[in-house]
């Protein structure tokens, strides 16, 4: 007898950072659990506020946000596991349990790839062995332990003069004024900021006693020092490496079309150009923004891409209109310790304008932004219309179609 049952459309979201968690919650809100089986895979049991890892590293306690509580009653199935492989041709994901146990294959009809990024050593010798990173919780906790063991006067070198490096250096210097903190930047300090922003950044670093080495590249990292490109040796009881991010390597090992950076090449709806049943969001995606420039790796870019991908998937599965949206930037929010901050206003394509907010008000602004982002993740199914969700289109005796396109913006 012919089976006339309709199998649920299987959606797997890989990674539960800001983008993955928000995408999963938004999909749960947009789609009916009778129609879809939605699985969120991550190795951590609770949400990691990545934008606060410099705070964790200096000993501050962060509020726990367990995924089990966040997604209770939503229909999202949590899978605590590490992603070890993705086969986009067979539509399978291989995962290994967070604890000991055999690997397992999970099949999907639609995949949301949100594995994000980690630190980028740029192949500099000694970095992996001797430097610390704050790209995730394990690295921040290792750095926390190391900093706690330093005595007064110990030198700490932060390599990288971008947003992460500036936040790390100022946080460490404020929390541990007894340490000798240095910041190494390839260019001028704050060279991406407006003149007002640069002046304020230099004022704060001077007040905190941070030694800034501008127009300096690090060529080698050792146990007790770093060596610059001109041969200068800078003492470093601890080296903190913040010189950019590199995406998770799994995508590049698949047949997905990826860029030179390993990011998945996507269209305006965050859909893979080579595999239309795969969507990439956040740092994992090579997505274009205003001015036809790639979106920078950041929470500011990642959250809107999560919204766009989730809404697009829901629309395509239910026969709705694919939303047209674009990511544009408004400002860059920089914490300079707990009592100082810098809000640099920018153009839609992320270029600094003259306006900037500084001081304690800027610090409060940044704190509110961080709390708002965490709230959005902790309440992933709130804030969306409560209208009746449409039924996913499907066929009897088989899976629902894998994101069959509805009329929408061209790739």
C-alpha positions in Angstrom: 0.0 0.0 0.0 1.4 3.4 -0.9 2.5 5.6 1.9 0.7 9.0 1.8 2.3 10.5 4.8 4.3 13.7 4.6 7.7 13.7 6.2 8.7 16.8 8.0 11.1 19.1 6.3 14.4 18.7 8.1 16.3 22.0 8.9 19.6 21.8 10.6 21.4 24.9 11.9 25.1 24.5 12.6 26.4 26.7 15.3 24.6 28.6 18.1 26.5 31.8 18.3 24.6 35.1 17.7 23.6 34.2 14.1 22.8 30.5 14.5 20.7 30.9 17.7 18.8 33.8 16.3 18.2 32.0 13.0 16.9 28.9 14.7 14.5 30.9 16.9 13.2 32.9 14.0 12.6 29.8 12.0 10.7 28.2 14.9 8.5 31.3 15.0 8.0 31.4 11.2 7.3 27.7 10.6 4.9 25.2 12.2 6.5 22.4 14.1 4.0 20.0 12.5 5.8 20.7 9.2 9.4 21.0 10.1 12.0 19.2 12.2 14.4 22.0 13.4 17.7 21.0 14.9 20.3 23.3 16.4 23.8 21.9 16.7 26.5 23.3 19.0 29.3 22.0 21.3 28.4 24.4 24.1 25.4 23.9 26.4 24.8 27.7 26.9 25.2 30.8 24.8 28.6 32.5 24.6 28.6 36.3 24.5 31.5 36.6 22.2 31.6 40.4 22.3 32.3 40.1 26.0 35.2 37.7 25.9 37.7 40.4 26.9 35.6 41.0 30.0 35.7 37.3 30.8 39.4 37.2 30.3 40.0 39.8 33.1 37.9 38.0 35.6 34.4 39.4 35.2 31.5 37.0 35.6 29.0 36.7 32.7 25.4 35.7 33.1 24.8 32.1 32.1 22.3 31.6 29.3 21.5 27.9 28.9 20.2 26.9 25.5 17.8 24.4 27.2 16.0 27.3 28.8 16.2 29.6 25.8 14.6 27.2 23.4 12.2 25.4 25.8 8.8 24.9 24.2 9.9 26.3 20.8 10.2 23.0 19.0 13.9 23.5 18.4 15.8 20.3 19.1 19.2 20.9 20.7 22.1 18.7 19.8 25.2 19.1 21.9 27.9 18.0 19.5 30.9 19.1 17.5 30.5 19.3 13.7 33.2 17.2 12.1 32.1 17.1 8.5 29.5 18.3 6.1 28.6 16.5 2.8 26.5 18.9 0.8 26.0 16.5 -2.1 24.5 13.8 0.2 22.9 16.4 2.4 24.4 15.0 5.6 26.2 16.4 8.6 28.6 14.4 10.7 28.7 15.2 14.4 30.7 13.9 17.4 29.2 14.1 20.9 30.5 16.8 23.2 31.5 13.9 25.5 32.8 10.5 24.5 30.7 8.6 22.0 30.5 7.5 18.4 30.1 10.0 15.5 26.7 10.2 13.9 25.3 11.4 10.5 22.3 13.7 10.4 20.4 14.2 7.2 18.9 17.5 6.2 16.7 19.1 3.6 17.8 22.7 4.3 21.1 23.5 6.1 21.9 26.8 7.8 25.7 27.1 8.1 26.6 29.4 11.0 29.9 27.9 12.3 31.5 31.4 12.5 35.1 32.1 12.9 38.1 31.8 15.2 41.4 33.5 15.6 43.7 34.0 12.6 47.4 33.4 13.3 48.4 34.4 9.7 51.0 31.6 10.0 53.2 33.7 12.3 55.7 31.3 14.0 55.0 30.6 17.6 51.5 32.0 17.7 49.7 28.8 18.3 52.2 27.6 20.9 52.7 30.8 22.9 49.9 33.3 22.3 46.4 33.5 23.8 43.2 34.2 21.9 39.8 35.6 23.0 37.8 34.5 19.9 35.9 32.0 22.1 35.2 31.0 25.7 38.0 28.4 26.0 40.6 30.8 25.0 39.3 33.6 27.2 39.2 31.3 30.2 42.9 30.2 29.5 43.9 33.8 29.3 42.0 34.6 32.5 43.9 32.0 34.4 47.2 33.2 33.0 46.5 36.9 33.7 45.5 36.1 37.3 48.9 34.5 37.9 50.9 37.5 36.8 52.7 39.6 39.3 52.9 43.4 39.3 54.9 44.9 36.4 54.6 41.8 34.2 54.4 42.8 30.5 51.4 42.0 28.4 51.4 42.5 24.6 48.2 42.7 22.6 48.9 42.1 18.9 46.3 43.7 16.6 45.0 47.2 16.5 41.5 46.6 15.4 38.3 46.6 17.4 39.1 43.4 19.3 42.6 44.4 20.1 41.7 47.8 21.3 38.9 46.4 23.6 41.2 43.8 25.0 44.1 46.1 25.7 42.0 48.7 27.4 40.0 46.1 29.4 43.2 44.5 30.7 44.9 47.8 31.5 41.9 49.1 33.4 41.4 45.8 35.3 45.1 45.3 36.0 46.8 48.8 36.2 49.8 47.0 37.8 50.6 45.3 34.5 52.6 46.8 31.7 50.2 46.6 28.7 51.4 47.3 25.2 49.3 47.3 22.0 50.9 46.5 18.6 49.2 47.9 15.5 50.1 47.5 11.9 48.9 51.0 11.1 48.2 54.1 13.0 46.2 53.7 16.2 42.5 53.8 15.2 43.2 54.6 11.6 39.7 53.5 10.6 38.1 56.1 12.9 37.2 59.8 12.4 39.7 62.4 13.8 37.5 62.8 16.9 37.4 59.1 17.4 41.2 58.7 17.0 41.8 61.6 19.5 39.6 60.0 22.1 41.1 56.5 21.6 44.6 57.9 22.1 43.5 59.9 25.1 42.1 56.8 26.8 45.1 54.6 26.0 47.4 57.3 27.4 45.4 57.6 30.6 45.5 53.8 31.0 49.2 53.8 30.5 49.1 51.6 27.4 52.3 51.6 25.3 51.2 51.8 21.6 53.6 50.5 18.9 52.2 51.8 15.6 53.1 50.8 12.1 54.5 47.6 13.6 54.1 44.0 12.5 54.9 40.9 14.6 57.0 38.3 12.9 57.5 35.8 15.7 56.0 34.9 19.1 58.0 33.2 21.8 57.4 32.2 25.4 58.7 35.5 26.9 58.7 38.0 24.0 57.5 38.9 20.5 59.7 39.9 17.7 58.7 42.6 15.3 59.5 42.7 11.5 62.4 45.1 12.1 64.0 42.7 14.6 62.9 44.5 17.8 62.1 42.3 20.7 59.2 43.3 23.0 59.0 41.5 26.4 55.7 39.6 26.8 54.9 37.5 29.8 51.6 37.1 28.0 50.8 37.7 24.4 47.2 38.2 23.3 46.7 37.6 19.6 43.8 39.6 18.1 45.0 40.1 14.5 41.9 39.2 12.7 39.5 36.2 12.3 39.6 33.1 10.2 36.4 31.1 9.3 35.8 27.5 10.4 37.6 25.3 7.9 34.8 22.8 7.3 33.2 24.7 4.5 36.3 24.7 2.4 36.6 20.9 2.7 33.2 20.5 1.0 32.1 21.1 -2.6 30.5 24.4 -1.7 31.7 27.4 -3.6 33.9 29.3 -1.2 36.1 32.4 -1.4 39.8 32.7 -0.9 39.0 33.3 2.8 37.0 30.1 3.1 33.7 31.9 3.3 30.7 30.4 1.5 29.7 32.5 -1.5 26.0 33.4 -1.2 23.4 35.5 -3.0 21.5 38.4 -1.6 19.2 36.0 0.4 22.3 34.3 2.0 21.7 31.2 -0.2 24.8 29.3 -1.5 25.4 29.9 -5.1 26.5 26.3 -5.7 24.1 24.5 -3.4 20.6 26.1 -3.1 19.6 24.0 -0.1 22.4 25.6 2.0 22.3 29.0 3.6 25.4 30.7 5.2 25.1 33.4 7.7 27.4 35.6 9.8 31.2 35.3 9.5 30.8 32.1 7.5 29.2 33.9 4.5 30.8 36.0 1.8 27.9 38.4 1.6 27.9 41.7 -0.2 26.7 44.9 1.5 26.3 48.6 0.5 28.8 49.7 -2.2 29.2 46.1 -3.3 31.7 45.6 -0.4 31.8 42.3 1.5 30.3 42.6 5.0 32.9 42.6 7.7 33.0 39.8 10.2 31.1 41.1 13.2 28.0 40.8 15.3 26.6 43.9 13.5 26.8 42.0 10.2 25.8 38.6 11.5 22.5 39.3 13.2 20.8 40.9 10.1 22.0 38.0 7.9 20.4 35.6 10.4 17.1 37.5 10.0 17.3 37.5 6.2 18.2 33.8 5.9 15.5 32.7 8.3 12.8 34.8 6.7 13.9 33.7 3.2 13.8 30.0 4.1 10.4 30.3 5.7 9.0 32.2 2.6 10.4 29.7 0.1 9.1 26.7 2.1 5.6 28.2 2.4 5.2 29.8 -1.0 5.4 33.3 0.4 7.2 36.3 -1.0 11.0 36.3 -0.4 11.8 39.5 1.6 14.1 42.1 0.1 16.5 43.5 2.7 20.0 44.8 2.8 22.5 45.1 5.6 23.7 48.7 6.2 25.9 49.9 9.0 25.1 52.8 11.4 27.9 52.8 13.9 30.8 50.9 15.5 30.4 50.4 19.2 33.8 50.1 21.1 34.2 49.5 24.8 37.4 51.0 26.3 37.1 49.4 29.7 34.0 49.6 31.9 33.9 53.4 32.3 34.9 54.6 28.8 33.6 54.0 25.3 33.6 55.2 21.7 30.6 55.1 19.3 31.9 55.9 15.9 29.1 56.7 13.4 29.6 55.4 9.9 28.2 55.4 6.4 26.0 52.6 5.2 29.2 50.9 3.8 31.0 51.3 7.1 33.2 54.3 6.5 33.7 56.7 9.5 32.0 60.1 9.5 32.8 63.1 11.6 30.3 62.3 14.3 31.3 60.2 17.3 30.1 59.7 20.9 32.7 59.3 23.6 33.2 58.9 27.3 30.8 57.4 29.9 27.7 57.9 27.8 29.4 55.9 25.0 30.3 53.1 27.5 26.6 53.0 28.5 25.5 52.9 24.9 27.8 50.0 24.2 26.6 48.1 27.3 23.0 48.5 26.2 23.9 47.2 22.7 25.6 44.1 24.2 22.6 43.5 26.5 20.2 44.0 23.6 22.1 41.5 21.4 22.1 38.9 24.2 18.4 39.5 24.9 17.6 38.9 21.3 19.4 35.5 21.4 17.8 34.6 24.8 14.3 35.4 23.4 14.7 34.0 19.9 11.1 33.5 19.2 9.8 36.9 20.4 9.5 40.1 18.6 7.9 38.6 15.4 4.3 38.9 14.2 1.9 36.3 15.9 -0.1 35.8 12.7 -1.0 32.2 11.8 2.0 30.6 10.2 1.5 29.1 6.7 1.8 25.4 6.0 5.0 24.2 4.4 4.5 22.9 0.9 5.3 19.3 0.5 4.6 16.1 -1.4 3.1 12.9 0.0 5.4 10.1 0.7 8.5 12.2 0.5 10.3 15.1 2.1 9.0 18.6 1.5 10.9 20.3 -1.4 14.3 21.7 -0.4 13.7 25.4 -0.4 12.1 25.6 -3.9 12.4 29.2 -4.9 9.4 31.5 -4.8 9.5 34.8 -6.8 12.0 37.0 -5.2 15.2 39.0 -5.7 17.6 37.6 -8.3 20.9 36.1 -7.1 
